Amino acid sequence: MDTCLIELTNNNACRLLKDLEDLNIIKILRRGRDQKDEQPAGNAGQFRGELNLSDEQYKDFQTHSKNIRGEWPKSI
């Protein structure tokens, strides 16, 4: 089976997709409005978990992030 990402450009398209799902022709995996509601406010939520780092890589990344933040001037 192939997975396709589509953008609905007409209000009737959603109804048609739901009809196709009822006929067991397609399966709707995620709905855009539902997904937006689940994400926390801000940009960070959309990237959470996207790096797929090991525990060691994550700790190294966090240490590096703290170090470079310390290099920024405090007067900004």
N, CA, C and O atoms as a DFTB+ gen file, in Angstrom:
304 C
 N C O
     1  1       0.833      -1.185       0.000
     2  2       0.000       0.000       0.000
     3  2       0.873       1.242       0.000
     4  3       1.922       1.273       0.644
     5  1       0.447       2.243      -0.710
     6  2       1.130       3.526      -0.740
     7  2       0.440       4.490       0.206
     8  3      -0.773       4.427       0.402
     9  1       1.225       5.383       0.789
    10  2       0.684       6.443       1.622
    11  2       0.876       7.754       0.880
    12  3       1.971       8.051       0.404
    13  1      -0.187       8.536       0.783
    14  2      -0.151       9.803       0.056
    15  2      -0.580      10.927       0.982
    16  3      -1.487      10.769       1.799
    17  1       0.077      12.048       0.843
    18  2      -0.305      13.256       1.567
    19  2      -1.026      14.154       0.573
    20  3      -0.506      14.443      -0.505
    21  1      -2.215      14.590       0.937
    22  2      -3.006      15.416       0.025
    23  2      -3.414      16.699       0.724
    24  3      -3.486      16.762       1.951
    25  1      -3.678      17.713      -0.072
    26  2      -4.193      18.980       0.448
    27  2      -5.590      19.169      -0.116
    28  3      -5.785      19.147      -1.331
    29  1      -6.552      19.352       0.761
    30  2      -7.925      19.541       0.332
    31  2      -8.138      20.987      -0.099
    32  3      -7.851      21.919       0.653
    33  1      -8.642      21.164      -1.315
    34  2      -8.851      22.515      -1.832
    35  2     -10.332      22.859      -1.958
    36  3     -10.688      23.959      -2.381
    37  1     -11.190      21.910      -1.587
    38  2     -12.625      22.121      -1.707
    39  2     -13.285      21.478      -0.495
    40  3     -12.871      20.399      -0.070
    41  1     -14.291      22.112       0.061
    42  2     -14.978      21.575       1.239
    43  2     -15.619      20.221       0.973
    44  3     -15.738      19.404       1.887
    45  1     -16.031      19.973      -0.253
    46  2     -16.648      18.690      -0.578
    47  2     -15.649      17.547      -0.579
    48  3     -16.039      16.386      -0.460
    49  1     -14.356      17.858      -0.712
    50  2     -13.331      16.823      -0.769
    51  2     -13.279      16.029       0.535
    52  3     -13.096      14.812       0.506
    53  1     -13.433      16.686       1.654
    54  2     -13.408      15.991       2.943
    55  2     -14.566      14.993       3.043
    56  3     -14.382      13.864       3.499
    57  1     -15.726      15.407       2.623
    58  2     -16.890      14.519       2.652
    59  2     -16.664      13.318       1.737
    60  3     -17.000      12.189       2.095
    61  1     -16.098      13.562       0.558
    62  2     -15.825      12.469      -0.376
    63  2     -14.801      11.483       0.194
    64  3     -14.946      10.271       0.039
    65  1     -13.773      12.008       0.849
    66  2     -12.777      11.127       1.465
    67  2     -13.389      10.283       2.573
    68  3     -13.078       9.099       2.701
    69  1     -14.254      10.885       3.366
    70  2     -14.923      10.124       4.427
    71  2     -15.820       9.039       3.834
    72  3     -15.915       7.945       4.390
    73  1     -16.479       9.331       2.709
    74  2     -17.288       8.312       2.032
    75  2     -16.427       7.160       1.533
    76  3     -16.819       5.997       1.633
    77  1     -15.242       7.484       0.992
    78  2     -14.324       6.442       0.526
    79  2     -13.822       5.595       1.690
    80  3     -13.620       4.389       1.547
    81  1     -13.624       6.225       2.829
    82  2     -13.196       5.478       4.007
    83  2     -14.314       4.551       4.486
    84  3     -14.052       3.416       4.884
    85  1     -15.553       5.028       4.448
    86  2     -16.691       4.193       4.835
    87  2     -16.834       2.969       3.934
    88  3     -17.297       1.918       4.376
    89  1     -16.436       3.109       2.669
    90  2     -16.500       2.005       1.721
    91  2     -15.264       1.100       1.785
    92  3     -15.116       0.184       0.976
    93  1     -14.371       1.368       2.762
    94  2     -13.129       0.610       2.938
    95  2     -12.238       0.656       1.702
    96  3     -11.560      -0.322       1.385
    97  1     -12.237       1.784       1.009
    98  2     -11.369       1.972      -0.144
    99  2     -10.077       2.654       0.297
   100  3      -8.998       2.332      -0.199
   101  1     -10.190       3.589       1.222
   102  2      -9.019       4.274       1.763
   103  2      -9.124       4.280       3.287
   104  3     -10.172       3.972       3.855
   105  1      -8.024       4.634       3.930
   106  2      -8.008       4.817       5.381
   107  2      -7.391       6.179       5.654
   108  3      -6.277       6.451       5.208
   109  1      -8.082       7.022       6.366
   110  2      -7.579       8.344       6.718
   111  2      -6.699       8.181       7.954
   112  3      -7.169       7.769       9.015
   113  1      -5.416       8.509       7.804
   114  2      -4.458       8.304       8.878
   115  2      -4.412       9.465       9.856
   116  3      -4.260       9.260      11.060
   117  1      -4.542      10.674       9.349
   118  2      -4.545      11.832      10.236
   119  2      -5.339      12.943       9.588
   120  3      -5.420      13.057       8.365
   121  1      -5.907      13.737      10.429
   122  2      -6.702      14.865       9.948
   123  2      -5.982      16.138      10.347
   124  3      -5.548      16.253      11.493
   125  1      -5.840      17.093       9.451
   126  2      -5.081      18.318       9.679
   127  2      -5.534      19.106      10.885
   128  3      -4.698      19.564      11.663
   129  1      -6.830      19.280      11.068
   130  2      -7.328      20.074      12.195
   131  2      -7.052      19.377      13.521
   132  3      -6.688      20.036      14.494
   133  1      -7.217      18.056      13.579
   134  2      -6.960      17.319      14.806
   135  2      -5.491      17.410      15.192
   136  3      -5.160      17.581      16.366
   137  1      -4.616      17.297      14.206
   138  2      -3.201      17.338      14.478
   139  2      -2.774      18.709      14.983
   140  3      -1.931      18.791      15.875
   141  1      -3.322      19.773      14.447
   142  2      -2.971      21.119      14.885
   143  2      -3.403      21.350      16.327
   144  3      -2.712      22.040      17.076
   145  1      -4.533      20.784      16.722
   146  2      -5.014      20.965      18.084
   147  2      -4.108      20.281      19.093
   148  3      -3.985      20.750      20.224
   149  1      -3.467      19.174      18.706
   150  2      -2.646      18.410      19.630
   151  2      -1.287      19.048      19.858
   152  3      -0.674      18.816      20.900
   153  1      -0.798      19.844      18.917
   154  2       0.526      20.431      19.044
   155  2       0.511      21.589      20.028
   156  3      -0.428      22.384      20.043
   157  1       1.555      21.685      20.852
   158  2       1.643      22.822      21.758
   159  2       1.903      24.104      20.995
   160  3       2.344      24.082      19.846
   161  1       1.625      25.221      21.648
   162  2       1.826      26.522      21.002
   163  2       3.307      26.748      20.741
   164  3       4.152      26.277      21.502
   165  1       3.620      27.455      19.688
   166  2       5.008      27.751      19.337
   167  2       5.526      26.799      18.274
   168  3       4.854      25.840      17.896
   169  1       6.722      27.078      17.804
   170  2       7.315      26.281      16.745
   171  2       7.980      25.007      17.238
   172  3       8.139      24.068      16.459
   173  1       8.368      24.944      18.488
   174  2       9.123      23.811      18.993
   175  2       8.320      22.509      18.912
   176  3       8.906      21.447      18.698
   177  1       7.019      22.563      19.074
   178  2       6.202      21.360      19.066
   179  2       6.254      20.595      17.757
   180  3       6.168      19.367      17.762
   181  1       6.391      21.283      16.648
   182  2       6.402      20.591      15.369
   183  2       7.704      19.840      15.125
   184  3       7.750      18.967      14.259
   185  1       8.768      20.158      15.869
   186  2      10.055      19.496      15.678
   187  2      10.358      18.485      16.780
   188  3      11.354      17.768      16.689
   189  1       9.547      18.412      17.794
   190  2       9.801      17.534      18.927
   191  2       9.915      16.078      18.473
   192  3       9.008      15.548      17.833
   193  1      11.033      15.440      18.809
   194  2      11.238      14.035      18.486
   195  2      11.694      13.771      17.067
   196  3      11.794      12.610      16.670
   197  1      11.973      14.794      16.291
   198  2      12.311      14.605      14.885
   199  2      13.763      14.221      14.656
   200  3      14.088      13.733      13.574
   201  1      14.650      14.418      15.620
   202  2      16.062      14.130      15.406
   203  2      16.394      12.645      15.545
   204  3      17.394      12.191      14.990
   205  1      15.599      11.897      16.254
   206  2      15.826      10.464      16.469
   207  2      17.236      10.192      16.977
   208  3      17.966       9.389      16.397
   209  1      17.616      10.861      18.056
   210  2      18.946      10.719      18.625
   211  2      18.978       9.618      19.669
   212  3      17.977       9.341      20.330
   213  1      20.148       8.990      19.811
   214  2      20.332       8.045      20.910
   215  2      20.450       8.862      22.200
   216  3      20.565      10.087      22.156
   217  1      20.423       8.182      23.339
   218  2      20.520       8.887      24.621
   219  2      21.833       9.655      24.725
   220  3      21.857      10.787      25.208
   221  1      22.920       9.042      24.274
   222  2      24.230       9.693      24.343
   223  2      24.285      10.913      23.415
   224  3      24.792      11.966      23.802
   225  1      23.768      10.772      22.204
   226  2      23.742      11.891      21.267
   227  2      22.876      13.026      21.805
   228  3      23.217      14.199      21.646
   229  1      21.762      12.681      22.437
   230  2      20.873      13.696      23.012
   231  2      21.582      14.474      24.117
   232  3      21.500      15.701      24.165
   233  1      22.280      13.761      25.007
   234  2      23.004      14.433      26.091
   235  2      24.103      15.335      25.548
   236  3      24.299      16.443      26.046
   237  1      24.827      14.863      24.520
   238  2      25.865      15.682      23.891
   239  2      25.262      16.937      23.264
   240  3      25.824      18.027      23.370
   241  1      24.140      16.775      22.624
   242  2      23.463      17.913      21.993
   243  2      23.029      18.931      23.036
   244  3      23.210      20.133      22.844
   245  1      22.455      18.456      24.143
   246  2      22.017      19.360      25.205
   247  2      23.202      20.100      25.819
   248  3      23.107      21.297      26.089
   249  1      24.316      19.403      26.042
   250  2      25.517      20.033      26.587
   251  2      26.039      21.098      25.635
   252  3      26.375      22.205      26.055
   253  1      26.105      20.763      24.359
   254  2      26.567      21.718      23.352
   255  2      25.646      22.943      23.306
   256  3      26.125      24.073      23.212
   257  1      24.340      22.725      23.371
   258  2      23.384      23.838      23.345
   259  2      23.594      24.765      24.529
   260  3      23.569      25.985      24.365
   261  1      23.800      24.214      25.719
   262  2      24.031      25.042      26.905
   263  2      25.330      25.830      26.780
   264  3      25.401      26.988      27.191
   265  1      26.362      25.196      26.209
   266  2      27.650      25.872      26.061
   267  2      27.561      27.047      25.091
   268  3      28.096      28.121      25.369
   269  1      26.898      26.855      23.970
   270  2      26.850      27.950      23.003
   271  2      25.931      29.077      23.485
   272  3      26.142      30.237      23.131
   273  1      24.931      28.752      24.278
   274  2      24.089      29.816      24.857
   275  2      24.882      30.706      25.787
   276  3      24.634      31.909      25.872
   277  1      25.851      30.106      26.496
   278  2      26.698      30.872      27.402
   279  2      27.607      31.838      26.675
   280  3      28.089      32.802      27.270
   281  1      27.849      31.597      25.404
   282  2      28.732      32.465      24.631
   283  2      28.011      33.724      24.127
   284  3      28.671      34.680      23.721
   285  1      26.716      33.741      24.145
   286  2      25.956      34.899      23.656
   287  2      26.063      36.035      24.667
   288  3      26.115      35.801      25.874
   289  1      26.096      37.277      24.158
   290  2      26.145      38.415      25.089
   291  2      24.853      38.529      25.893
   292  3      23.767      38.274      25.373
   293  1      24.973      38.906      27.137
   294  2      23.805      39.007      28.025
   295  2      23.033      40.306      27.840
   296  3      21.908      40.414      28.328
   297  1      23.596      41.293      27.155
   298  2      22.993      42.605      27.060
   299  2      21.905      42.711      25.989
   300  3      21.310      43.777      25.835
   301  1      21.642      41.679      25.276
   302  2      20.645      41.753      24.193
   303  2      19.260      41.730      24.738
   304  3      18.295      41.785      23.975
